[in-house]
């Protein structure tokens, strides 16, 4: 079951608040602790709380700390987006969201309100946030002022935008639809929406749209002269009090707001008397314009009357004030519980609540985005602190990554190298390496050097190694670091920034050995593509695996995928799909696929299959319509090292994807390789993965 739902719109005044209140109310009937999170708010916290957040938390008495209910104000978010720093924004939102996910049974996440400039990049940010949180979406579209065709088009366009980014949509809400259009809108949308998407058409309700006198006061910036107790009253219409009293009385309607110059004492007194009379409609309020207030005798009279009708004074002229009153839109606010109750009743009347509950219970996230993947790596690495050895202490990237790992309190580290040289390099780079969880060790000067030499000699003497050779080899960082892992003095090793893959893994193959039942050490890359994480294997170790080895690589890669939270759907890649091709290379992949199915019938696997059919849903459906993998593969197994290595590098360079790895699989204890072209982030991520592998045994 999902633990959150995202409410998304693409325009202001869509009615998201009604949906948010309805969802929270529905979920409180199913869960004890319900959270509410609005990643981007429109109000400066220094000037007061966001009314959306306040309405939800106040009405339902949710004990939520306000500072945790949002991540950014709208200006802050736009500055990041305009600076092409969406990744930073997404990471911060994920961190905040995980607080709710970890501490609450369910969380309602509300997208932004589109008030002001920058709506195009704001909309894209909302889609990205929903995608990266990995939660289903409720779409809300306003039907106000739109024809039936425009409402239908708006809903379908918004749906396609989210579907194109592979963001699952549970419910589409056409809100504020003219009552006369509601049935046509419902019929047309139901015939065009996918069957799995629920539909709600909510007719326009004037009682939800009309503002209160408090909102009129706030919208006009009016000065309250009388009637504070009546500010919660609803305004259903307004008139300009510019005519004579008899004619004025003929124009009064229920819950009317009267806009009149402040010197029209006759209109003021007449309006108040009409409000007291059982023969006339209720007067919601009076706005006195042109900066004038009633004369002293009128004020004296008003002071002696019941203060039921709010009277405001504004500096603007009558026509300008009336125009501004007409533009004021109501919000669902905590000071108007009756309107919130009406919103809840409206939601329950027009939304199939039971069907929506079932959708939420059965929803399973289909993929994992790079931002969420990296967030999970960090949290998993921290949950049981591990000790990782880094043999290449003479490399600046290693030292920069080590500083980050230590400052973020991720792992304990041993850096191999001359302590004086490492300290000098750190000083040159301006790095502070906290001593509490760090050891810098010169292998030859280590207290364990002699024991390691003796152990290595005992393990390898049958292979022609003599004591002098053992002493020489244990001076090498890769051998010394691997021996630390073997002896249990470190939980894992990361190397390869300076050395070749063979130099890194040879010691591991010699004395850490492979796991029981595993004959092939292989590797995977976690490819952090723009909207998902894919697993590529083997792209670093085995030049030309046999069908049997390829099957083992596929199984190991699927297990690595699952271990890191990615549901494995394995594609055995070739230059043809299904039965369309022939030849030795295709037959090897076909045979490997058969072996995977025999050995692991629980795995979803397809092969031979071409790359486009594996990852593109349209191509996959066309080429292999009955496949569980085609078009949605998460684990891609390449037939040989030439293909795999070049493909991962091409994807990395052409798309800007982050490639984490190579991550070695099949060893008894984790030893991982780095590319010699690695970045500081690559080192950081590989150390986290190594720590997690050691936790998993």
N, C-alpha and C positions, 0 to 999 in steps of 0.2 A: 504494500500500500504506500502511495505517496504521502509525504508529510506536509505538503504545501500546495498552494495553487496561486497562479499569477493572474491578476486582472489587468487586461491591456486594452487601451483605446488608441485612436490615432488623431483625436481632435479634442478641443476643450468642450466642457459642458456636455459630456456624453452620458452622464448619469452613473459613473463608476461607483460613486458613494452608495447608491442604492444597492448595487450588486455586492459591494464589500460588506455592508451591514447585513444583507441577507445571508451571505456566506458565513460570516462570523456567527450569526444567530443559529443557522443550520448546524454548524460544527459544534457549538456549545452543547447541543443536544446529544452529540456523539463522543466528545472528548472533554477531559477535565481541564486541561491547560491549552488554551488557544492563544497564539501570538498574532501580532499584526505588525507588518513591516512595510515601509514605504521608502524604497531606496533613494528617490529624489523628491525633495519637498520644495514648495514654492515660497515658503515663508522663512524669514530670518529668525532663528531661535531666540535671538536677543530681543526681538520685538513681540514674541508670543508664540504659542504652539501652533502647529499646522491644524486648521479646523477639521480636516479629514481625520487625522489621527486622534484629535481631541474628542470628536463625535463618537468614534468607535470605542475608544478606551473609557470614556466617561459614561456612555449609555450602558455598556455592558459591565462596567466596574472591573475592567481588566487591570490588574496590578502590574502594568508594564512600565519600566523606566523609560522616560521620554527620549533620553539620549541614545537609547538602543533601537528606537523605532525608525530611524532613518540613517542614511549613510552620507548624503551630500545635500546641500541646498542647490537649487537650480543654477544660480550663477557659478558655483564651484564646479558643478558637473559640466556645464557648457565650456568653462575654461579648459578643463581636461580634454574634452572631446575636440575642441578647436585646436588644441596643441597635439592632436594625434596621440593622446595618452589614454585611449579607451581601455587598454589592458590594465592600467593602474586603477581605473574606476571599477572595472569588473572584479579585480582582486579584492578591493576594499568591500564591495557589496557582498561577495562570497563570504568573507570573514564575518561580517555582521550577520548574514543569513544563517551561517552555521551555528551561531549562538542560539538562534530561535529553534533551528532544527534539533539541536542537541538537548535543549531544555524544555521544549514544549511538544505537546502531542500533535499539534497541527498549527500551521502558520498561513495566514492570508497575506499575500504580497500584492501591493497595489502599485501599478505603474504610474508614471508622471502625468501631469495635468495639461501640458501643452499651452501654458499661459505665457505668451511673449514670443520673441524671435528665436530662431534656431530649432524650429519644430522638426525639420527634416533629420538632422543628426540626433535630435532627442528621440525620435521614433526608432531609429536604428539602434540607439542605445538600449531602448526598452526591449527590442527583439533579442539583442545580445544578452541582456541580463536574464531574460526568461530562458534562453538557450543554455546559458552557463549554470544556472541554478538547477537545471535538469528537472523542472516541474511543469505540469500541464497548465494550459492557459484557458481563461474565460475571456472571450472577445466581447467588447461593448462598442456598439455603433449608435450614434444619435440619428433619429429620423426627423428631428425638428427642421421644418422648412424644406424637406426633401420630398420629391415625388416617389411613388412606389418603386419605379425603376432605379432611382438614385439610391434608395435605401438598400435594395437588393444588390446593386453593384458595389456599394461601399462594404457590405458584409463579405461578399465573395472576394473582393480585392484584398481586404485585410486578412482573410483566411489564407489566401494563396501566398501572401507575403510570409506568414508564419510557417506554412507548409514548406515553402522553398528553402527555409533555414532549418527544416526538420524539427520544428517546435510543435509538439502535440497540442491540439486544440480539443477541449472537452465540450465546450458550450459556446454558442454564438448568441449574443443578446442584441436584438434590434430594439433599442430603447426610445422612448419619447416619440413613438409612431402615431400619426394622426389616427384617431379611432376608426374613421371611415376607410383607412387604408390597411388596417391591421390584418384582416383575413387574407387579402390579396398578397401582402408581404409574406405572411406565414406560408401560404400555398406555394408561392414562387420559390422561396428559399428552401423549403423542405424538399422540393423536387430537384434542387441543384446542389444542396449540401451533401457531403458524404454521409452515409447512414450512421457512421460512428459518432458524428458530431451532433450533440443535442442542440435544440433551437428553442429560444424563448422570444416572443414578440410582446413587448410591454407598451400598451397604449399610453399616449400622453395624458397626464392627470394634472389639471390646473392646480389642484391643492398641493402638489409637490413642487410646482414651479414658482408659485407666487411668493414673494419675499415677505419677511416680517418687518415691522417698523424698526426693529433694531438694525436689520440689514439696510433699510432705507437710510437710517441715520449714518451708518458706517459708509455707505456708498456715496452719500452727499457730503459727508463731513459736517453734518448739521449740529447746531447747538441745541441741547434739550432745554426747553423752557418749562414745560409741565408734562405730567403724565408718565413718569418713569415706569410705573407698574404696568402700563399697557404696551411696552416696547416689544413684547412677545407676540402681539396680535398680528394676524396675517392680513396682507393687503392684496385684494383681488382685482382692483381696478383703481383708476385715478381720474380726477377731473380738475380743470382749472377754474377756480372761483373768480371769474371776471365779470359775471353777469349780475343782474339785480336779484334780490333774495327770492322772490317767487319763482323766477325761472331757474335759479340755482337749485332750489328744493326739488324741482321736477327731474333733475339729472342725478340725484343721489341713488347709489346702488349699494348692496350689502358689502361691508368691508372696504369702503371707499377711502382713498387718500385724497385729501383736498390740497391743491397747490394754489396759493393765493398771496398777493402782496401783504406785507405786514401791517399796512395801514387800513386794510379792509376789516375793521372791527365788526361790521355788520355780518360779514360772512363767517367770521370766527364764532361770534355768539350764536348765530343761526345754526351752524354746524353742531355746536355742543348741545343746543336744545333739541335738534333733530335726533342726536344720539340718545338723549334721555327719553324721547317720545316713543311710545309703542307703535306709532303710526308710520315711522320712518326707519329705513335700514340703519344698521350699525355703521358708525364712522370709525375707521381704523386709525386715522391720524390726520394732522394738519401740518403742512410745510409752509412757512412764511418766507417769502422771497425778497430779493432786492436789498438785503441787509437791514431791513426795517423791522422793528418789533412793535407790539401793540402799545398804544398810548396808555398813560398811567391809569385812567379810569377803567380801561378794558382789563389791564393787568389786575387791578383791584377786584374786579368782578370775577375774573378767572380764579383768583386765589380763594374765593369763597365758594367755588363750585367743586364737586367731586373730581379729583384728578384721575380720570379714567382714560382720557384721550391724549396720547402723546402729541405735543406741539413742538415743532422744530423751527429753528431760524437758520437761513442760509444766505450768503452774500450774493449768490448768482440771481439773475433775472428769472422771471416766471417761465418764459419759454425754454430757456436753457435748462432750468431745473426739471421741468416736465420731461424734456428729452432724456435727461440723465436718469430720471425715475424709470422711464420705459426700458432703459438698458440694464437695469439692475436685475441680476439673476439670483435666485435663492440657492442656498446651500443647506445641506443637512447638518445642523449644528447642535451641540449638546444642550443649548438653552431652549430647544424646541422639541421636547420628547414626543409630542403628539405627531409631529411631522415624521420623526424617525419611526414611530409605530406604524404610520401609514405606509412608509417605505417598506417596512418588513412585511406588512400584509400584502402589498403589491408584489413583492418578490415571490412570496409563497403562492400567490394566486396565478402567476404567469410562468413560473419556473417549475419544471418537473423535479422537485427536490429529491424524491426517492431515486429516480434514475441518475441524478447527479451524484448522490451519495454512493451508488453502486459503481459509477465510473471512477470516483476517487479511490474507492477501496481496491478496485482491480487494476489501477494504473501501475505500470512498471516502466521506469525510464529506460529508453532504448539505447542510449549512448552516453558517452562521457566527454565533456569538452576539455580542451587543454588547461584552461584556468582551474576548473574543478579538479582535474587530474593532479595538477601540481599542488593545489591546496591539500588534497588527500595525502599525497606523498609526504608533505611536511608534517601533517598531523600524525600519520602512521609512524613515521620515523621517530617522532618525539615520544610516542606512547610507551616505549621501552628502550631506554637509552643504550646505544651500542657503541663499541669501540672499533674505529676504522683506521687502518694504517695507509698512509700515503707515501710511497717510496721516493717520489720525485720532488724532494724539498728544494731542489735548485731551480724550479720552474715558477715564474711569477704567477701564472694562472692558478697553480695549485695553492700558493700562499694566499692569494686573494679569496679563493673559494673557502679555504680553511678559516680565514677571518670571518667570513659571513656565517659559516656553519657554527662557529663558536659563539659569535654574538647573538645568533638566533637560538642558541642552546639546543642544538639538534643532536649532536653526537660528541663522544670523546674522540680525540685524534692522537695518533702518533705520526709525526712527520720524520722521515728518514733523511739524514744529511748532517753535515758539520754544523753543530749548534751556532757557532760564531758566524758562519756564512749565512745561515737561515735568518739569524737576528739582524744581520747587516742588510739583507734583502728586504726584510720586513720594514726596517727603518727607511730604506730608500723608497719603498712604495707607500710610505705613510700609513702602514698597517699596525694595528694594535692586536696582538695575539694573546688573549687572556690565558694566563698560566694554569688556571684551576682545572681545566679539562684537556690540557695539551701537554704532550711530551715530545721533545725533539731529541732524536737518538741517532748517534753515529754508529752504524752496525758494528764496526770493529771494536769500538770502545764500550759496547753494550755488555752488561753483566751476563746476558744470555748467549753471547757470541759462541763461546766454547761449547755450551750445551747444544746449540743449534748445529754446529759443525759436526759434533758427535752423532746427533740424531740423523742428520742428512747422510753421513757416511754409512750408518747402520742400514738406512733404508735403500741406499743406492749402490752398496759395494758389490752386489751381484751383477750390477750393470757396468762394472769396470771403474767405478769411482774410487779413488784412493784418498787418504786424509788430506794431502796437499790440495787436490782438486776441490775437496769439500770446503777447505778454508778459503780458497779463491772465490768459489761460487757464492759463499755466504757473505762475502763483501759486497755483492751486488744487491741493490735495493729490492729488486723483484724477488730474488731468492730469500732474502732475509725477511721481507714483509710476508711472503707466502708461508714461511716457517712460523712466523708469529701467529698466523691464522691456524696453521696445523696444530700448534702446541696449545691453542686456546688463549694466547696472550693478546689476541685481537679477534674481533668477530668477522671481519672481512677486509678485503684490500681493493683499492682502486689505483690503477696505474695505466700508462700508455700515452700520457701527454708528450713524452719525449721518446719512449721506446715503441717498438713494433708490437703488433698483436701477439706474434709468436713469442717474443721476449717476455711478455706479460703472462701468458697462459702456460708456457712450457713448465715452469716449476709446479704449477697447480696440477698439471697432468701427471707429473712425476710422483708427487707424494700426497696431494689432497685427494686425488683420484675422483672417479665418477660415482654417482649414486647407484645403489643396487638396481639392477634392471636397466640401466642406461649405458649404452655403448658409445654414444656420440656426444661430445661437448659441442654445443652450438650457441648461436647468439640471436638476440632480437633487438630491434630498435623500437622504442615507443615514439611514433611519429605524431607530433602534436600539430595536426592540420588546423585550418582556421576554425572549424566548428566541431571537430571530433578528434579522438585519439585512435590511431590504427597501430597494429603490431606487425612489423616487417621482420621476416626471418627466412633463411639465415643470410645475413649480409656481411659477415666478417670472418668466418672461421673455415667452413668446409667448401673447397673449390668445386668439386663435382660429385655430390652425394649420390649414392645408389638409391634405388626405390625404397629399400628397407631403411636406409639412413634418413631419407626424405620424410618417410612416415614418422620416424622417431622425432625428427626435428619438428614436424607439425604438432605432434602430441605434446612435446615439451613446450612449444610456443603457446599452445592453447592453455596449458597449465599456468604458464607465466602470465598470460592475459587475464585469466580468472583471478589469479593471486593479487593482481593490482586493480581489481574492480571493473574489468572490461569483459563483458559477456562474449565468449569466443564463438565466432562464426567463421570457420576456416575455409579459405579459398586456396586451392592448390593450383598455382598459376602455370599457364602454358601459352603457346601462341595460337591455340584453338580452344573452343568451348564445346563441352559435351562430346558428341560422337562425330563432330564435323571434320576432325583432322586425324592424320596417321603419321607414323614415323617413330623412330627410336626415342626421341626426346618426349613426344607426347605419350607414348606407351609407358615410359618411366613414371610420369606424373599420374597416369591412370592407375598403374599398379600400386603406387604409393597411396593413392586415395583409397583403393580397395583395402589395403593393409590397415589404414587408420580406422576405417569402418569396422573391420574385423576386431581390431584390438581395443577400440574405444567406441562402441556403438552409441554411447551417450552424447558424443560430440556431433555438432552440426558441421558437416564438411561437404565441399563440392569441388570436383575436379575431373578432368582438366577444365580450366576456365580462364578466360582472358581478363586482363586487369580491368578494362572498362565494364565488362559484364559483372565483375565482382563488386564494383563500388558504385556504379551508376544504376539507380532503380529502374529507369526506363529501358536501358540496354539489357539489364539483367532479366526483366520480365519478358523482353522480346526473345532473347536467346535461350533462356532456361526458365520458362514460365512456372514450372512446378518446384523450383529450388527454394529451400529455406535460407540459402546463403546468398544467392545471386542478387546483386544490387545493394546488399547490406553487410558485406564481409567486414569483419573487424580484425581478423588475423590473415595476413597474406604471406603465403609460403612460396618463395622463388625457387626455380628448378636448379639453379647453380649460383655460385658466388659472383660470377661475372654479371649476371642479370641483377641479382639482389643488390650488390654494392653500388652499381651504377644507377639503379632506380632510386634507391634511398637518397643518394646524393643529388640526383636530378630533381626529385620532389622537394628536397630540402632547399636547394638553391633557387628553384623557379617559383616556389610558393611562399618562401620565407618560413617554412615549418621548422619548429624546434625538434631536433632528432636526439632523443635521450638514449644513449647506448654507445657501443654495443653492450648489452646486458647478457652475460654468459649464463647458460643454463645447463644443468646436468652434473655439476660438481657437488661434492659432499658439503663443501662450505663455500660461501660467496667470494669469488674473485672476479672483478670486472675491469674491462678494458676501456680506454679512452682513445678517441681518434687523435692523431697528432695535430689536427687542426681544431681541436676542441676549444670552446670558450669557457670563461669562468662559470657561466650558468650550466654548461654541460658537466663540469666537474661537480658542482653543487648538487645537481639532480642525480648524478650517478652515485654519489656518496649516499644520498637519501635512499635510493633503490637498494644499494648494498646493505644498508642498515635494516631495511624492511625484509630483505631476503634472509638475513641472519635471524630475525625474529620468527620467521616462518619455518625455520629449520631446514 
